[in-house]
Amino acid sequence: MDIVGLIPQFGGLIWTLLAFIIALSVIVAVHEYGHYIVGRWCGIKADVFSLGFGPVIWSGDDKHGTKWQIAALPFGGYVKFAGDANAASGKDEAAMAAVADDPEAARHTMHGAPLWARALTVAAGPAFNFAMSILIFFAVAYTSGVPRDPLTVGELRPMPTALTGQNVLSPGDEVLGIEGDSIPEDAASYSEFIAGLPKQPTLSYDVRRDGRDVSVQGPYFLPPIVLQVVPQSAAIAAGLAPGDVITAIDGKDVFAFSELKDAVEGSDGAPLDLTVWRAGESLEFTMTPKAVDEPQPDGSFKRALRIGIAGGMSFEAATDTPGVGEALVGGVENTWRIITGSISGLREMIVGNISTCNLSGPVGIAQASGAMASQGAQSFIYFIAVLSTAVGLLNLFPVPALDGGHLTFYAYEAVTGKPPSDKALRILMTIGLTLVLSLMVFALGNDLFCP
């Protein structure tokens, strides 16, 4: 056995698990804290706040009488409110009997609190997940900035074709046009403009520099550069990394990202040999494009062959700090986009328009966590925001055992004036747990058997 050869794989596994545990712990902690703090504001006492399950490795009591603990299995968490038999649901009959004759004590239990207090406490978990996502997207937009108008060169990205001298594209240049044509603002004209650019290593840029309009040479505007690698893709499996520039496909030189895209889409799923420039070194990679279902602006999905990379311009655009309101609106829009996209994707899977392999389980999420963490802190934090939104949405589904199931019970109570019977609750909770466990097993099967 090649022990030395296993070391990188073992190290990669540890990194993936660590990233997954960190991402999940942050999301779970925020979710459960939402339940805890809103419950406390509503007068409901929390007995235990646990991050993780199983044997307790640390615990401490606060002044409110809540036991805070970290357990050995870091794959979830719970808040046990007064009167709860366990973290999931159900009544602690002994505790309820003890406060049955004491209305004031009963008011501070989950089952004895008013309907509005229970509903707010349950809804707070998903709400805090959404709030965290909005806050992260807001922070990323605010710290990263928004592209300056007009488009201005920030820093040139390292490219295979090195340009030197005074008559070349430089930081601070305001880009007015390329190859004699101005850059359109509307999407349709922009696509035509990009398609019409000559496919060659360098282009002529019309720029404004120090108040003067000049013509300079610069790299191809949208080269086949890797700015981000998509988790669970052919590119990440082959070892492509941010900063790589694809210079040839099957021995044919390419200069534009569109040429790479055309080659991938025209491959019929056959392996492609890519020549890649990485920090001055030429490397060879072979990868097989995978069919993926991509969301479209109208909410539908389109199946296409992809290797799993995101590209961009040959330079970083100079940015300006957005207003707080603008960044916050962007955070809300990003979160809403994930929610609507997830619902649309689930609907399309149910009706059979897209593959159920789009549903990832714990292994797939762990792999994605490790992949995004390896691409930098910002990518990892952004991934946590996306996952937090997904967790919040999942918990709102009207399935017993999830927060959405409890809210459905409360809605029933609000309409009828009484909660479902204990027998009905036990049956529904059993059904809900079965559905949740079945979904987890199905998603795990996707992780193991989907291509």
Salt bridges, closest charged atoms under 4 A:
ASP47 OD1 - LYS45 NZ 3.05
ASP47 OD2 - LYS80 NZ 3.47
ASP84 OD1 - HIS111 NE2 3.31
ASP173 OD2 - ARG209 NH2 2.80
ASP213 OD1 - ARG208 NE 2.90
ASP244 OD1 - ARG278 NE 2.70
GLU265 OE2 - LYS261 NZ 3.05
GLU265 OE2 - ARG306 NH1 2.84
ASP293 OD2 - ARG303 NH1 2.88
GLU294 OE2 - ARG306 NE 2.73
GLU316 OE2 - ARG157 NH1 3.96
ASP320 OD1 - ARG148 NE 3.15
GLU348 OE2 - ARG347 NE 3.71
ASP403 OD2 - HIS31 NE2 3.05
ASP403 OD2 - HIS35 NE2 3.29
GLU413 OE2 - ARG118 NH2 2.96
ASP422 OD1 - LYS91 NZ 3.57
